[in-house]
Amino acid sequence: MKELFPIKQVNGFVFSLLLTIVALSVYFFDMSFQLGMTILLVTAFIQAGVQLIIFMHAGESEDKGTIYTSTIYGVVIALFTVFGSLLAMVWGYM
C-alpha cells in the first residue's frame, strides 16, 4: 500500500502551500517594495520549479535533459524580452 500513496505529490502540494503563505506574508506584513518584490520573485521561481518537476513529471522521462534545456532556453528568451523592452522603453536606450 505504501508504494501506491503519492508521497512526492503530497510533499509538493504542502511545499506549494508554504510558498503561497510566504508570498502572502508580503501583503499582510506591509514590507518595503524592494523586500516584497524580492520575496515574490524568489517564491515565484521556486513555485514554478516545483510545479514543473513534481506535478508535470519533467524529470521522470528519458529525455529530461531536453526538457530542462528547453525550459532554461525559454526563461532566457523571456528575460531578454523583458529586459530588452525595459532598456528600450523605460531607460531610453535604442
Secondary structure in CASP SS format (residue, H / E / C, confidence):
PFRMAT SS
TARGET T0000
AUTHOR 0000-0000-0000
METHOD secondary structure of the structure
MODEL  1
M C 1.00
K H 1.00
E H 1.00
L H 1.00
F C 1.00
P C 1.00
I H 1.00
K H 1.00
Q H 1.00
V H 1.00
N H 1.00
G H 1.00
F H 1.00
V H 1.00
F H 1.00
S H 1.00
L H 1.00
L H 1.00
L H 1.00
T H 1.00
I H 1.00
V H 1.00
A H 1.00
L H 1.00
S H 1.00
V H 1.00
Y H 1.00
F H 1.00
F C 1.00
D C 1.00
M C 1.00
S C 1.00
F H 1.00
Q H 1.00
L H 1.00
G H 1.00
M H 1.00
T H 1.00
I H 1.00
L H 1.00
L H 1.00
V H 1.00
T H 1.00
A H 1.00
F H 1.00
I H 1.00
Q H 1.00
A H 1.00
G H 1.00
V H 1.00
Q H 1.00
L H 1.00
I H 1.00
I H 1.00
F H 1.00
M C 1.00
H C 1.00
A H 1.00
G H 1.00
E H 1.00
S C 1.00
E C 1.00
D C 1.00
K H 1.00
G H 1.00
T H 1.00
I H 1.00
Y H 1.00
T H 1.00
S H 1.00
T H 1.00
I H 1.00
Y H 1.00
G H 1.00
V H 1.00
V H 1.00
I H 1.00
A H 1.00
L H 1.00
F H 1.00
T H 1.00
V H 1.00
F H 1.00
G H 1.00
S H 1.00
L H 1.00
L H 1.00
A H 1.00
M H 1.00
V C 1.00
W C 1.00
G C 1.00
Y C 1.00
M C 1.00
END
